[in-house]
């Protein structure tokens, strides 16, 4: 075992997605029955994807395309037969990289063989022919008819998953490519009934429809509140709205990039470090249009990172494109309608960012620029979205991905941005750019939730507030970066209620850090002072602390009134780095003890401060127990990070000693570590479950040593 313990392989997300799935009948509820009744043939059980995927590295929309052909039913026998059929198709025709030679052999022996692979095409200028490359099969130079390329131009940019018939014909001429493309069919729908979609939408209540959309992206709606559902659906707006600029920054493991890689054949997910001007916009050498010319959505994964190097020319062209929907290369100005999505991880808590910088703190320096940020229409607060867990996945019915992808694509031509104006008006000092951002988000949510345009005033108000909040989050952070920008009062007027100010959730939670030196909240109309307790927080003196005890303390068995709060917290307060050695953080109750200590530290510190907690422990020898231990530690690390505690896990170099050291100058030797409480079987109704002081302890001792800093 290395000094650093790798927890990534044991993440709940990896375990949920990559683990084996036992196919079983999902209990059909009233919503599932209704979905099958009104969208027969266009929906599929979402857990079936995991059931058939196996080790095939293939997007979900490819699998759902096949499931939609053979298992789009609510009859269990038909579903099982369909699953078997799709498994057979994948087993026989999907090309695994490590089996490419076997597939080549099948093509040679049979003369013609159907495969599922990702195909990309380039133009061979020397021979004036289009040539295809097959990602998994590993063959290149396969001639493609110009008519096929013209009908499927995305083959030229990024590649497309296809069903292909490949033929083999050997020639003595070494320059001759023996592989021949017999047929090519992109894996996507050819047509759908949009009017039927609208009519069927009218059969569902708003809550039912939202749950159907949540199930369509693979999640169980029962695990999400209303706001959490809307945040998930905001991720779909780039598919339904042209030139929509969206950013989402938050902790790891919240599924930020999933939708853009798996949900639609019209979206392209690329790594932020792989972006170039020719790849994204146009290649001057050959005049070939880049990704924005062919894809509805271009998403940049792993976009955050202060030290990432960026191309200044790319940033400038991107700013112009995001503002004007056009870009210039050479003498020609070109237009495109691809939406831009930027997703990345944060390494600090929200109050920390608000206190020390801004919510765009993690962006590369070239993008941490007011001109670029002002082109963003909505900021999804990724810190509000839960880390993906296995129980969050749906086994209910949702739209076949390819079906809903085509529906959303067709609605890009529509504009619903004015549908609120018969009830509400935006604040008069909201700028044109702010107004555009609000309008595009509102239009996108209307298309997603109320495509049939039968929304009540309350429902319209809900999504209008949401649209304003997302743009306000962008603008308020720009004000921190560029103080030449004027404060804006974000809100709306209505005949019934007059002026309604809109705030962001983090503004309400951390007002002292959010306003940071501003005595007035900019959103109220008329201007209102920040809450009185904000000033109190800013001027409260530090409490006078008594001299802490040094030496040995012993406790007897069955003693009560002991807690980490009175035993350890006074010695940990004020520390920014805590080192904890305990080789036995292995069992669930030991993990719970650690979580209770971390929660206590998090409660005692300023929410805007961060504490580094270095845990040194040992892994169990048994592989099965070790896997469970790693999963437990991973969950603890992720949970602590959300509260501003960075837990680093490493190998304990010592024997059985258990002790704590802080950078505030204290060492605490713990005879039993944190495992000082007796086991209780009282369950949730035992007072000891809630407060440690009510638990009986084992016999143990603690030594407090003041070290020289």
KAJO-V716210 format. One record per residue. N is the residue number from 0. SS is DSSP state (H for helix, E for strand, C for the rest). PSI is psi in whole degrees, 0 to 359 (none if undefined). OMEGA is omega in whole degrees, -180 to 180 (none if undefined). Layout:
N/SS/PSI/OMEGA, N/SS/PSI/OMEGA
This chain:
0/C/133/179, 1/C/170/180, 2/C/326/177, 3/E/133/-180, 4/C/120/-177, 5/C/116/-179, 6/C/352/-171, 7/H/324/-177, 8/H/346/-176, 9/H/17/-178, 10/C/147/179, 11/H/325/-179, 12/H/314/-180, 13/H/321/-179, 14/H/323/-178, 15/H/322/-174, 16/H/321/-172, 17/H/345/-178, 18/C/163/178, 19/C/149/-179, 20/C/125/176, 21/C/117/-177, 22/C/128/176, 23/C/161/-178, 24/C/133/176, 25/C/133/179, 26/C/128/-177, 27/C/124/178, 28/C/183/-177, 29/H/321/179, 30/H/316/179, 31/H/320/178, 32/H/318/-179, 33/H/321/179, 34/H/313/-180, 35/H/329/-180, 36/H/317/-172, 37/H/343/-180, 38/C/43/-179, 39/C/132/179, 40/C/349/-178, 41/C/6/-179, 42/E/162/-179, 43/E/152/175, 44/E/125/-171, 45/C/336/179, 46/H/348/-180, 47/H/332/-179, 48/H/312/179, 49/H/328/-178, 50/H/327/-176, 51/H/346/-171, 52/H/314/-178, 53/C/227/179, 54/C/22/178, 55/C/122/179, 56/C/80/-173, 57/C/139/-179, 58/C/154/-179, 59/H/325/-177, 60/H/334/175, 61/H/314/180, 62/H/319/-179, 63/H/332/174, 64/H/314/-180, 65/H/318/178, 66/H/325/177, 67/H/333/179, 68/H/327/-169, 69/H/344/-174, 70/C/22/179, 71/C/78/-175, 72/C/162/173, 73/C/6/177, 74/C/122/-172, 75/H/321/180, 76/H/319/179, 77/H/319/179, 78/H/313/-178, 79/H/320/177, 80/H/321/178, 81/H/318/178, 82/H/315/179, 83/H/320/179, 84/H/313/-179, 85/H/319/177, 86/H/319/179, 87/H/319/179, 88/H/315/180, 89/H/316/-179, 90/H/325/-175, 91/H/326/-169, 92/H/338/178, 93/E/133/-176, 94/C/113/170, 95/C/141/-178, 96/H/319/-176, 97/H/357/178, 98/H/18/-175, 99/H/323/-179, 100/H/325/177, 101/H/318/179, 102/H/319/177, 103/H/320/179, 104/H/320/178, 105/H/318/180, 106/H/317/-179, 107/H/315/-175, 108/H/323/-179, 109/H/340/-177, 110/C/328/180, 111/E/133/-176, 112/E/140/-179, 113/E/136/-180, 114/E/159/170, 115/E/117/-176, 116/E/164/175, 117/E/123/-173, 118/E/133/172, 119/E/151/-174, 120/E/141/173, 121/E/158/177, 122/E/122/174, 123/E/98/-175, 124/C/328/-177, 125/C/315/-179, 126/C/357/180, 127/C/50/177, 128/E/154/172, 129/E/138/-179, 130/E/136/-177, 131/E/148/172, 132/E/141/-178, 133/E/116/-169, 134/C/309/-175, 135/C/325/-180, 136/C/331/175, 137/C/23/177, 138/C/149/-178, 139/C/170/175, 140/C/16/-179, 141/E/123/-175, 142/E/135/180, 143/E/137/178, 144/C/143/180, 145/H/325/-180, 146/H/324/178, 147/H/318/179, 148/H/316/-179, 149/H/328/180, 150/H/341/-177, 151/C/71/-171, 152/H/344/177, 153/H/345/174, 154/H/332/-178, 155/H/343/-175, 156/C/102/175, 157/C/333/179, 158/C/161/-177, 159/E/141/173, 160/E/131/-173, 161/E/157/164, 162/E/121/-175, 163/E/142/169, 164/E/120/-178, 165/E/135/178, 166/E/161/-179, 167/E/130/176, 168/C/115/-176, 169/C/146/178, 170/C/143/-179, 171/C/337/-180, 172/C/119/-176, 173/C/337/-180, 174/C/349/-175, 175/C/127/177, 176/C/123/-174, 177/C/351/-175, 178/E/134/-178, 179/E/133/178, 180/E/108/-178, 181/E/317/177, 182/E/156/179, 183/E/127/178, 184/E/111/176, 185/E/145/-180, 186/C/87/175, 187/C/162/-176, 188/C/151/179, 189/C/329/180, 190/C/165/176, 191/C/166/-177, 192/C/98/-177, 193/H/319/180, 194/H/321/176, 195/H/325/177, 196/H/314/-180, 197/H/319/-180, 198/H/321/179, 199/H/324/177, 200/H/322/-178, 201/C/345/-179, 202/C/350/-175, 203/C/145/170, 204/C/168/180, 205/H/316/180, 206/H/318/180, 207/H/318/-178, 208/H/318/177, 209/H/317/179, 210/H/324/177, 211/H/317/178, 212/H/320/178, 213/H/318/176, 214/H/329/-179, 215/H/331/177, 216/C/7/169, 217/C/6/-176, 218/E/156/177, 219/C/112/-175, 220/H/338/180, 221/H/344/-179, 222/H/2/-175, 223/C/144/170, 224/C/177/-177, 225/H/312/-179, 226/H/318/180, 227/H/324/178, 228/H/316/-179, 229/H/323/177, 230/H/321/176, 231/H/319/-176, 232/H/336/175, 233/H/327/-180, 234/C/341/-180, 235/C/344/-175, 236/H/321/179, 237/H/335/179, 238/H/337/-175, 239/H/350/-176, 240/C/128/179, 241/C/145/172, 242/C/46/179, 243/C/128/-176, 244/E/114/-172, 245/E/140/175, 246/E/141/174, 247/E/118/177, 248/E/136/-179, 249/E/184/-179, 250/C/166/178, 251/C/157/170, 252/C/17/-179, 253/C/9/175, 254/C/29/-176, 255/C/320/-174, 256/C/353/-174, 257/H/311/-175, 258/H/324/-174, 259/H/344/178, 260/H/333/-171, 261/H/336/-166, 262/H/322/-170, 263/C/142/174, 264/C/358/-180, 265/C/4/179, 266/E/149/179, 267/E/124/177, 268/E/124/179, 269/E/153/177, 270/E/140/-180, 271/H/331/-180, 272/H/354/-177, 273/H/9/-174, 274/C/132/174, 275/C/161/179, 276/H/312/179, 277/H/322/-178, 278/H/324/-174, 279/H/321/-173, 280/C/286/180, 281/E/144/179, 282/C/113/-178, 283/C/334/-176, 284/C/321/-178, 285/C/0/178, 286/C/9/-176, 287/C/132/179, 288/E/146/-178, 289/C/197/-173, 290/H/323/-175, 291/H/342/-179, 292/H/347/-173, 293/C/340/-175, 294/C/146/177, 295/C/325/-178, 296/E/129/171, 297/E/114/-177, 298/E/138/-179, 299/E/110/180, 300/E/155/178, 301/C/45/-175, 302/C/332/-177, 303/E/163/180, 304/C/103/-174, 305/C/326/-173, 306/C/4/-180, 307/C/136/178, 308/C/138/-179, 309/C/153/179, 310/C/117/-178, 311/H/322/179, 312/H/322/179, 313/H/317/-179, 314/H/316/-179, 315/H/315/180, 316/H/321/-180, 317/H/319/179, 318/H/316/-180, 319/H/319/-180, 320/H/316/-178, 321/H/332/-179, 322/H/321/-170, 323/H/358/-180, 324/C/24/-179, 325/E/164/179, 326/E/154/-176, 327/E/130/174, 328/E/116/-176, 329/C/231/-176, 330/C/354/-173, 331/E/138/174, 332/E/127/-176, 333/E/151/177, 334/E/157/177, 335/C/167/-177, 336/C/17/180, 337/C/136/173, 338/E/150/-178, 339/E/129/-180, 340/E/134/-180, 341/E/117/-179, 342/E/141/-179, 343/E/167/-177, 344/E/147/173, 345/C/152/179, 346/C/3/179, 347/C/161/176, 348/C/165/-180, 349/H/310/180, 350/H/328/177, 351/H/314/179, 352/H/319/-180, 353/H/325/-179, 354/H/322/-171, 355/H/337/-178, 356/C/255/180, 357/C/175/-176, 358/C/356/173, 359/C/17/-173, 360/C/327/-173, 361/C/351/-176, 362/E/151/174, 363/C/153/-173, 364/H/320/-178, 365/H/334/180, 366/H/348/177, 367/C/64/-169, 368/C/132/-174, 369/H/325/-179, 370/H/319/177, 371/H/312/-176, 372/H/328/-178, 373/C/348/179, 374/C/357/179, 375/C/134/-176, 376/C/332/-175, 377/E/142/177, 378/E/110/175, 379/E/122/179, 380/E/89/-174, 381/H/338/180, 382/H/344/177, 383/H/345/-175, 384/C/130/-177, 385/C/150/170, 386/C/136/-176, 387/C/129/178, 388/C/160/-174, 389/H/325/-178, 390/H/352/-179, 391/H/347/-179, 392/E/148/-174, 393/C/146/168, 394/C/17/177, 395/C/184/-177, 396/E/140/175, 397/E/169/180, 398/E/140/166, 399/C/128/-172, 400/H/317/-177, 401/H/328/178, 402/H/307/-178, 403/H/329/177, 404/H/320/179, 405/H/324/176, 406/H/311/-179, 407/H/321/179, 408/H/319/-178, 409/H/333/-178, 410/H/356/177, 411/H/337/-180, 412/H/349/-176, 413/C/157/178, 414/C/114/180, 415/C/16/-169, 416/C/342/-177, 417/C/9/-173, 418/C/349/179, 419/C/347/-165, 420/C/344/176, 421/C/348/-179, 422/C/327/-171, 423/E/156/172, 424/E/142/179, 425/E/159/177, 426/C/144/-173, 427/C/334/-178, 428/C/10/174, 429/C/125/-174, 430/C/167/180, 431/H/318/-179, 432/H/320/176, 433/H/318/-178, 434/H/319/179, 435/H/317/179, 436/H/316/179, 437/H/316/-178, 438/H/317/-177, 439/H/321/177, 440/H/315/179, 441/H/315/179, 442/H/316/180, 443/H/316/179, 444/H/324/176, 445/H/316/180, 446/H/321/-179, 447/H/314/-171, 448/H/323/-174, 449/C/57/-179, 450/C/336/180, 451/C/359/175, 452/C/38/177, 453/C/61/-180, 454/C/142/177, 455/C/163/176, 456/H/321/178, 457/H/321/179, 458/H/321/177, 459/H/319/179, 460/H/321/-180, 461/H/311/-177, 462/H/336/174, 463/H/315/177, 464/H/319/-179, 465/H/318/180, 466/H/319/179, 467/H/317/-179, 468/H/316/-178, 469/H/322/178, 470/H/324/178, 471/H/321/179, 472/H/321/177, 473/H/309/-173, 474/H/320/-180, 475/H/326/178, 476/H/327/176, 477/H/323/179, 478/H/331/177, 479/H/329/-177, 480/H/321/-176, 481/C/100/-176, 482/C/0/176, 483/C/345/179, 484/C/143/-178, 485/C/146/174, 486/C/146/-180, 487/C/137/175, 488/C/104/-178, 489/C/122/178, 490/E/193/-176, 491/E/159/177, 492/E/148/172, 493/E/154/180, 494/C/325/-175, 495/C/317/-171, 496/C/355/-178, 497/E/218/-177, 498/E/134/175, 499/E/115/178, 500/E/146/179, 501/C/130/177, 502/C/163/174, 503/C/159/-177, 504/H/319/-179, 505/H/334/175, 506/H/319/179, 507/H/327/-176, 508/H/322/-174, 509/C/62/-174, 510/H/324/-177, 511/H/325/179, 512/H/329/-177, 513/H/315/-178, 514/H/328/173, 515/C/76/177, 516/C/344/178, 517/C/127/-178, 518/C/344/-174, 519/E/135/172, 520/E/127/-172, 521/C/356/-170, 522/C/346/-176, 523/C/151/177, 524/C/109/3, 525/C/172/-174, 526/C/136/-180, 527/E/146/179, 528/E/154/175, 529/C/155/-178, 530/C/144/-174, 531/H/325/-176, 532/H/343/177, 533/H/312/179, 534/H/321/179, 535/H/319/180, 536/H/325/-174, 537/H/335/-173, 538/H/0/-178, 539/C/129/178, 540/C/157/176, 541/C/136/179, 542/C/149/178, 543/C/127/-176, 544/C/136/179, 545/C/158/178, 546/C/132/-176, 547/C/147/-179, 548/C/141/172, 549/C/142/179, 550/E/199/-174, 551/E/137/173, 552/E/135/-179, 553/E/144/-179, 554/E/145/-174, 555/C/159/180, 556/C/142/179, 557/C/4/178, 558/C/144/177, 559/C/178/178, 560/C/11/-180, 561/C/138/177, 562/C/162/175, 563/H/332/-178, 564/H/317/-180, 565/H/342/-178, 566/H/319/-170, 567/H/324/-171, 568/H/318/-179, 569/H/332/-179, 570/H/347/-178, 571/H/339/-178, 572/C/138/-180, 573/C/348/180, 574/C/140/175, 575/C/348/177, 576/E/125/-178, 577/E/130/180, 578/E/124/-176, 579/E/122/180, 580/E/119/174, 581/C/109/-177, 582/C/357/-172, 583/C/47/169, 584/C/79/-170, 585/C/316/-174, 586/C/161/-179, 587/H/319/-178, 588/H/330/176, 589/H/324/175, 590/H/321/178, 591/H/317/178, 592/H/316/-179, 593/H/317/180, 594/H/320/180, 595/H/323/177, 596/H/315/180, 597/H/320/179, 598/H/323/178, 599/H/317/178, 600/H/318/-179, 601/H/322/-180, 602/H/325/-174, 603/H/337/-176, 604/C/164/172, 605/C/132/-180, 606/C/337/-178, 607/C/354/178, 608/C/161/178, 609/C/147/178, 610/E/133/174, 611/E/124/-178, 612/E/110/-178, 613/E/110/-180, 614/E/125/176, 615/E/118/-177, 616/E/185/180, 617/C/148/177, 618/C/151/177, 619/C/154/-178, 620/C/323/-178, 621/C/125/-176, 622/H/320/-178, 623/H/314/179, 624/H/324/179, 625/H/320/179, 626/H/317/179, 627/H/322/178, 628/H/317/179, 629/H/320/178, 630/H/318/178, 631/H/312/-180, 632/H/322/179, 633/H/317/179, 634/H/322/178, 635/H/316/179, 636/H/314/-178, 637/H/318/-180, 638/H/320/-180, 639/H/323/-178, 640/H/326/-180, 641/C/343/180, 642/C/14/176, 643/C/20/177, 644/E/117/179, 645/E/110/-179, 646/E/118/174, 647/E/128/-177, 648/E/127/179, 649/E/171/-179, 650/E/133/178, 651/C/118/-178, 652/C/345/-176, 653/C/181/-179, 654/C/256/-175, 655/C/0/-177, 656/C/142/178, 657/C/124/-175, 658/E/163/-180, 659/E/141/172, 660/E/139/179, 661/E/158/177, 662/C/2/174, 663/C/0/171, 664/C/17/-180, 665/E/140/168, 666/E/132/-179, 667/E/114/177, 668/E/124/-175, 669/E/114/-178, 670/C/313/-179, 671/C/8/-174, 672/C/222/178, 673/C/352/-174, 674/C/66/-174, 675/C/350/-174, 676/E/146/176, 677/C/153/179, 678/C/138/179, 679/C/141/179, 680/C/20/-175, 681/C/346/-180, 682/H/199/-175, 683/H/340/-176, 684/H/1/176, 685/C/129/180, 686/H/330/-180, 687/H/340/177, 688/H/328/-177, 689/H/321/-177, 690/C/129/-179, 691/H/331/-176, 692/H/337/-178, 693/H/359/-180, 694/C/150/172, 695/C/145/-178, 696/E/162/169, 697/C/167/176, 698/C/130/-180, 699/E/168/178, 700/E/154/179, 701/E/138/177, 702/E/127/179, 703/E/124/-177, 704/E/125/177, 705/E/117/-179, 706/C/155/177, 707/C/127/-180, 708/C/none/none
